[in-house]
Amino acid sequence: MGKQRKTWSPELKEQLVLAVLSGEHTIAEAAREYEVSESLIHTWRAQFLEAGRARLQG
C-alpha cells in the first residue's frame, strides 16, 4: 500500500502563515514544529498573500 498524503485544515494553514508573517517563527522553525516542508509553507504564504491582494483590488 502507498503512503497517504497528510491534509491540513485551513485554520492550521492560516495559523502557521500568520506566525511566519508576524515574525513569531521563521519558516524553518515553523516547518520543524508543525512537521511540514519549508516549500509547502512558502506555497501557503504566497497563496495567502495573493488572496489578500486580490481581495483588496476588488
N, C-alpha and C positions, 0 to 999 in steps of 0.2 A: 504494500500500500504506500501511496505517496504521502508526503508531508503536507498537512493542511496549512493554509495561509492564516495568519492572525488577522483579526479585524479590530479596528479601533473605533470607538464611539466618536461622534462629532464633538461631544463635550470634552473628551480627553484630548483630542487634537487641538481644540481651542485652548484648553488649559496649558498644554505644552508649548504651543506657539506664543501665547501671551507671556509665559515665563521666560522664553528666549528673547522676545522683543523688549521686555521690561528690564532685561539685564539680570534677572534673578538667577538664570542659568545660562551657560554657554551652550551652543549646540552639542558639543561633545559631552558636557555634563548631563544634559537632558537625555541624550541618546543612551548613556550608561544607566541612568536612573530608571528610565522607562523601558529599557531593553528594545530600543528602536534604532534603526540605522540612521546615521547622520544625513545620508542623502534623502531619506524619507522626510526628515524634519525640514530640510531645505525645500523640498517639494511642497509640504504643507504650508510653510511660511510664505512661499511665493503665491500659492493659491489664495491664502488668507489676504495678503496684501492686494492682489489683483481684484478680488471680490470687493474689497473696500473701495478701491479706486473706481471700479465700475459703478458702484452704488453712489458715490459722490458725483459722478458725471451725469447721472440722470435719474 
